[in-house]
Amino acid sequence: MASKKDKEKDEKEIDIFQNYLVPKQEMLNPEEKAELLKKFNITPKQLPRIKQEDAALKLLSAKKGDVVRIARRSQVAGEYYYYRIVV
């Protein structure tokens, strides 16, 4: 039976971003976060949430309060961005 440490090691070796179903995700730096909130005239509480335990966020080492930019593809709009705050 694999130990918890072995399972964590196996999870880290898999790069889920290589899968075509996983959209490109990146962390915003504090300046970009402030600019985003100002641009849309919103507070962080008004952003959609994403859990810190999400597999992609584990690879990005996201912390509570960070904002993630997710690039999505659409046949109509091409590529567009979706923002979420880590909880």
Secondary structure, DSSP 8 states (H G I E B T S, - for coil): ---HHHHHHHHHH--GGGSTTS-EEEE--HHHHHHHHHHHT--GGGS-EE-TT-HHHHHHT--TT-EEEEEEEETTTEEEEEEEEE-
